[in-house]
Amino acid sequence: MRVELFDFDLPPECIALRPAVPRDSAKLLAVTGNRISDHVVSDLPNLLGPHDILVFNDTKVIPAQLSGTRGEARIGATLHKRVDLRRWQAFVRNAKRLRIGDKVDFGSDVSAEAEARLDDGSFILRFLGEEPVELLLERAGTMPLPPYIASKRAIDERDAEDYQTMFAREKGAVAAPTAALHFTDGLLESLAAAGVSSETLTLHVGAGTFLPVKVDETDDHRMHSEWGRIGSEAADRLNAARAAGGRIIAVGTTSLRLLESATGADGIIRPFEGDTDIFITPGYEFRAIDGLMTNFHLPKSTLFMLVSALMGLETMQAAYAHAIAGGYRFYSYGDSSLLLP
C-alpha cells in the first residue's frame, strides 16, 4: 500500500509534552465498529465486559540516551537492542565522525567502543570495564524521550517517573509502552471489581519505534526486531479466558505485536521467547486479540498503519479527525483510545 494513504494533518499544539494528572484522567476515545464516543480512561470498567482480559507489557525503560565525545566530535547514542551483557545496538548521531574501533567517552567514567556498523547505519557499541552496563547507564544515561517531545523541551527528573508504567518490572526497553501509562492502582481495582482481569508479557521496545517510514510502499519498509517473551502459564490463562467467552484486549501496540507473533493460525497463543519484527498493515488477519487500547500515533507511522489494519483506514481517519477537533492530546504523553472491531 502507498504510505501516503496513512498521512493526515496534525496541528503541533496537539502533541502532549506532559502526561495527564492523575494518569487515569486522560481522555479516552472509544471506537466500536464505526461508532465513536468520548470518555475518560477511568470510564474503562464500564466499557469492557466481565470476562475480558487486559494484556500489559511489563518492560521497564532504561536510561538509554547517551551523549559523549570522540576527540573533538560530539557523539550521541540511543541504545536500541541488547546484543549481550556488554554490547548494545545503537542509533548514533553524528555517525559520520565515528569509525570502527573508536572509543566514545560518555562521561561519569562510562565509555564504549564502536565495534561494528550494521547495514541500517546503526552501530554495535561495546561498553568498556567490568561494571554491569545497567549501572553505567544509571550514571551516564538519560530517559530516551521520543524526539517529538525531546525536541520541544529538556528531559528532567519528572520524566524518570512519568515515562514508566506501573507495570514496569523487566529492564530493557528504550521506549515506554505508553498505552499503559494511563493506569493507576485505583483503576485496576475498579476493573477487577467489574470482572475484568489482567495478564502481563514482556516486549523490550526498541528505538526503532521512533524511526520514520522512508519508503513509498509499505512492502518496502523493514521493521527492526525486538525481543519478547510470553510464559507458558500466561499463554494458558489467555487461551482459557478466550475459551470462556472473554475478549483479549491488548494494552498497547507492543503487547499486540507480541501476542500476534506468538499465535498460530488456529488462534492458540503459545509460549514465546525471541525476536519479532512483525509489521501489521491493512489486510492482516488478527489471530490473538479482540481489541486494543492505544495512544494516538504519528501520521504515516507503522503504528497508525497497525490501528488502520485493526479498524479500517476510513474508520481511523474519521476517529483521528474527531480527536483533533475535540482537543485530544497525541503521542506518548497524550490521551488514549479503545479500539473494538
BAGUKOL-197115 format. One line per field, with one value per residue (C-alpha): residue in one letter; z, y negated, x negated. Coordinates in steps of 0.05 Angstrom, whole numbers. Example, Ala and Ser with C-alpha at 12.3 -4.5 7.8 and 13.67 -1.06 7.14 Angstrom:
<tornus>
aa: a / s;
Z: 156 / 143;
Y: 90 / 21;
X: -246 / -273;
</tornus>
This chain:
<tornus>
aa: m / r / v / e / l / f / d / f / d / l / p / p / e / c / i / a / l / r / p / a / v / p / r / d / s / a / k / l / l / a / v / t / g / n / r / i / s / d / h / v / v / s / d / l / p / n / l / l / g / p / h / d / i / l / v / f / n / d / t / k / v / i / p / a / q / l / s / g / t / r / g / e / a / r / i / g / a / t / l / h / k / r / v / d / l / r / r / w / q / a / f / v / r / n / a / k / r / l / r / i / g / d / k / v / d / f / g / s / d / v / s / a / e / a / e / a / r / l / d / d / g / s / f / i / l / r / f / l / g / e / e / p / v / e / l / l / l / e / r / a / g / t / m / p / l / p / p / y / i / a / s / k / r / a / i / d / e / r / d / a / e / d / y / q / t / m / f / a / r / e / k / g / a / v / a / a / p / t / a / a / l / h / f / t / d / g / l / l / e / s / l / a / a / a / g / v / s / s / e / t / l / t / l / h / v / g / a / g / t / f / l / p / v / k / v / d / e / t / d / d / h / r / m / h / s / e / w / g / r / i / g / s / e / a / a / d / r / l / n / a / a / r / a / a / g / g / r / i / i / a / v / g / t / t / s / l / r / l / l / e / s / a / t / g / a / d / g / i / i / r / p / f / e / g / d / t / d / i / f / i / t / p / g / y / e / f / r / a / i / d / g / l / m / t / n / f / h / l / p / k / s / t / l / f / m / l / v / s / a / l / m / g / l / e / t / m / q / a / a / y / a / h / a / i / a / g / g / y / r / f / y / s / y / g / d / s / s / l / l / l / p;
Z: 0 / -11 / 53 / 36 / 48 / 123 / 124 / 160 / 184 / 258 / 289 / 331 / 392 / 395 / 417 / 492 / 529 / 597 / 618 / 649 / 725 / 752 / 699 / 690 / 679 / 607 / 552 / 521 / 451 / 444 / 373 / 369 / 297 / 264 / 325 / 362 / 433 / 482 / 552 / 603 / 619 / 688 / 650 / 624 / 673 / 642 / 571 / 579 / 596 / 659 / 624 / 586 / 599 / 591 / 570 / 594 / 576 / 638 / 605 / 642 / 607 / 619 / 614 / 544 / 516 / 518 / 499 / 493 / 454 / 408 / 409 / 389 / 359 / 396 / 392 / 413 / 421 / 432 / 452 / 412 / 429 / 474 / 439 / 500 / 570 / 545 / 475 / 450 / 381 / 379 / 333 / 331 / 319 / 282 / 258 / 202 / 256 / 285 / 258 / 277 / 336 / 361 / 435 / 457 / 525 / 555 / 620 / 691 / 676 / 623 / 554 / 496 / 434 / 365 / 345 / 281 / 235 / 211 / 144 / 172 / 195 / 269 / 309 / 357 / 419 / 470 / 538 / 570 / 640 / 685 / 717 / 694 / 636 / 675 / 728 / 675 / 644 / 711 / 717 / 647 / 612 / 610 / 594 / 519 / 508 / 438 / 392 / 383 / 458 / 468 / 411 / 448 / 519 / 562 / 595 / 671 / 735 / 727 / 664 / 704 / 736 / 684 / 629 / 667 / 673 / 738 / 710 / 694 / 721 / 667 / 649 / 576 / 538 / 507 / 497 / 543 / 526 / 532 / 530 / 600 / 626 / 639 / 692 / 767 / 827 / 834 / 762 / 767 / 829 / 793 / 733 / 779 / 813 / 744 / 730 / 682 / 693 / 670 / 646 / 631 / 579 / 563 / 499 / 503 / 459 / 416 / 389 / 320 / 342 / 331 / 262 / 205 / 146 / 89 / 32 / -13 / -7 / 58 / 28 / 24 / 97 / 143 / 216 / 269 / 312 / 386 / 439 / 475 / 520 / 537 / 590 / 585 / 645 / 616 / 549 / 583 / 621 / 559 / 519 / 577 / 581 / 507 / 512 / 568 / 523 / 544 / 497 / 496 / 497 / 484 / 522 / 473 / 404 / 436 / 472 / 409 / 365 / 413 / 421 / 346 / 339 / 389 / 359 / 306 / 250 / 298 / 344 / 401 / 438 / 451 / 496 / 460 / 473 / 420 / 369 / 330 / 272 / 255 / 212 / 212 / 156 / 128 / 102 / 162 / 196 / 271 / 309 / 382 / 401 / 402 / 417 / 431 / 478 / 449 / 446 / 384 / 334 / 283 / 211 / 163 / 222 / 226 / 288 / 251 / 198 / 252 / 281 / 210 / 199 / 261 / 250 / 176 / 147 / 137 / 208 / 237 / 193 / 219 / 291 / 287 / 256 / 313 / 363 / 333 / 331 / 403 / 432 / 445 / 461 / 417 / 424 / 484 / 538 / 505 / 511 / 495 / 450 / 459 / 392 / 388 / 317;
Y: 0 / -72 / -102 / -169 / -137 / -140 / -214 / -266 / -338 / -343 / -412 / -418 / -440 / -371 / -340 / -327 / -348 / -322 / -266 / -277 / -282 / -237 / -187 / -158 / -227 / -227 / -228 / -161 / -156 / -92 / -66 / -6 / 16 / -52 / -85 / -138 / -162 / -206 / -184 / -188 / -130 / -120 / -100 / -37 / 11 / -10 / 2 / 73 / 139 / 181 / 235 / 191 / 193 / 135 / 153 / 106 / 101 / 103 / 78 / 23 / -35 / -43 / -110 / -92 / -162 / -178 / -240 / -237 / -255 / -222 / -270 / -338 / -307 / -305 / -237 / -219 / -148 / -119 / -46 / -3 / 70 / 111 / 159 / 189 / 169 / 114 / 99 / 58 / 39 / -37 / -92 / -145 / -219 / -250 / -179 / -205 / -223 / -153 / -96 / -23 / -18 / -89 / -99 / -145 / -178 / -188 / -219 / -193 / -140 / -109 / -94 / -47 / -23 / -24 / 49 / 54 / 14 / 50 / 45 / -2 / -51 / -33 / -13 / 42 / 9 / 49 / 17 / 18 / 40 / 93 / 58 / 82 / 39 / 23 / -13 / -51 / -75 / -97 / -142 / -170 / -159 / -197 / -175 / -167 / -211 / -209 / -261 / -298 / -313 / -319 / -370 / -416 / -414 / -387 / -319 / -328 / -289 / -284 / -242 / -187 / -172 / -198 / -154 / -88 / -48 / -20 / 50 / 37 / 96 / 123 / 75 / 69 / 21 / -44 / -68 / -61 / -20 / -85 / -59 / -32 / -99 / -115 / -61 / -71 / -26 / -53 / -39 / 33 / 43 / 17 / 62 / 123 / 106 / 104 / 174 / 151 / 189 / 175 / 210 / 188 / 204 / 173 / 137 / 94 / 35 / 11 / -58 / -34 / -50 / -124 / -116 / -147 / -106 / -130 / -88 / -100 / -30 / 8 / 72 / 38 / 19 / 61 / 65 / 70 / 132 / 130 / 184 / 210 / 266 / 297 / 351 / 417 / 401 / 333 / 365 / 417 / 363 / 322 / 382 / 401 / 330 / 331 / 401 / 375 / 321 / 264 / 215 / 206 / 132 / 113 / 51 / 20 / 39 / 73 / 123 / 133 / 147 / 198 / 233 / 237 / 263 / 319 / 341 / 394 / 397 / 437 / 377 / 411 / 367 / 406 / 392 / 347 / 323 / 289 / 233 / 208 / 159 / 166 / 109 / 104 / 66 / 67 / 137 / 171 / 223 / 216 / 282 / 265 / 201 / 176 / 103 / 53 / -5 / -53 / -125 / -169 / -158 / -197 / -208 / -155 / -115 / -39 / -45 / -85 / -30 / 22 / -11 / -20 / 54 / 68 / 19 / -1 / -61 / -103 / -90 / -111 / -173 / -193 / -177 / -217 / -276 / -273 / -270 / -330 / -371 / -351 / -372 / -303 / -302 / -259 / -213 / -184 / -230 / -240 / -213 / -143 / -104 / -39 / -3 / 53 / 81;
X: 0 / -21 / -50 / -17 / 51 / 35 / 18 / 61 / 53 / 36 / 31 / -33 / 7 / 38 / -27 / -27 / -91 / -69 / -21 / 47 / 51 / 78 / 60 / 129 / 160 / 135 / 188 / 208 / 238 / 278 / 285 / 332 / 341 / 351 / 384 / 343 / 355 / 318 / 297 / 241 / 194 / 227 / 291 / 256 / 291 / 358 / 333 / 308 / 343 / 337 / 297 / 249 / 175 / 126 / 55 / -1 / -74 / -118 / -181 / -219 / -252 / -326 / -364 / -387 / -401 / -476 / -516 / -591 / -654 / -704 / -762 / -732 / -669 / -603 / -571 / -500 / -475 / -406 / -411 / -363 / -372 / -416 / -464 / -497 / -519 / -565 / -542 / -483 / -459 / -452 / -430 / -484 / -480 / -539 / -555 / -599 / -650 / -651 / -693 / -702 / -750 / -736 / -724 / -667 / -671 / -602 / -626 / -619 / -673 / -629 / -657 / -644 / -680 / -647 / -655 / -615 / -569 / -507 / -472 / -419 / -472 / -468 / -529 / -547 / -575 / -615 / -616 / -685 / -702 / -673 / -614 / -545 / -521 / -457 / -499 / -537 / -472 / -445 / -506 / -512 / -446 / -380 / -310 / -301 / -240 / -211 / -242 / -176 / -179 / -254 / -258 / -209 / -235 / -291 / -287 / -281 / -272 / -197 / -207 / -242 / -175 / -127 / -157 / -149 / -85 / -61 / -75 / -149 / -189 / -236 / -292 / -309 / -263 / -287 / -215 / -156 / -94 / -56 / 16 / 5 / -18 / 56 / 66 / 68 / 79 / 149 / 166 / 141 / 184 / 245 / 231 / 223 / 289 / 322 / 295 / 240 / 175 / 104 / 42 / -29 / -81 / -149 / -170 / -232 / -212 / -269 / -286 / -264 / -193 / -210 / -241 / -201 / -178 / -222 / -195 / -135 / -105 / -92 / -120 / -188 / -192 / -237 / -217 / -271 / -266 / -252 / -259 / -197 / -172 / -105 / -108 / -71 / -26 / -7 / 8 / 53 / 91 / 102 / 127 / 173 / 201 / 219 / 249 / 294 / 321 / 276 / 242 / 166 / 153 / 80 / 58 / 11 / -14 / -75 / -31 / 10 / -50 / -79 / -12 / -3 / -74 / -60 / 6 / 16 / 67 / 111 / 117 / 79 / 29 / -35 / -95 / -144 / -214 / -256 / -257 / -197 / -196 / -122 / -95 / -19 / 16 / 87 / 104 / 72 / 117 / 114 / 108 / 96 / 131 / 203 / 188 / 133 / 123 / 71 / 50 / 55 / -1 / -41 / -20 / -49 / -76 / -76 / -31 / 23 / 19 / 30 / 93 / 118 / 109 / 150 / 207 / 204 / 168 / 230 / 254 / 188 / 184 / 252 / 232 / 168 / 205 / 255 / 198 / 161 / 225 / 241 / 175 / 147 / 73 / 28 / -33 / -69 / -44 / 23 / 94 / 118 / 165 / 203 / 210 / 261 / 272;
</tornus>
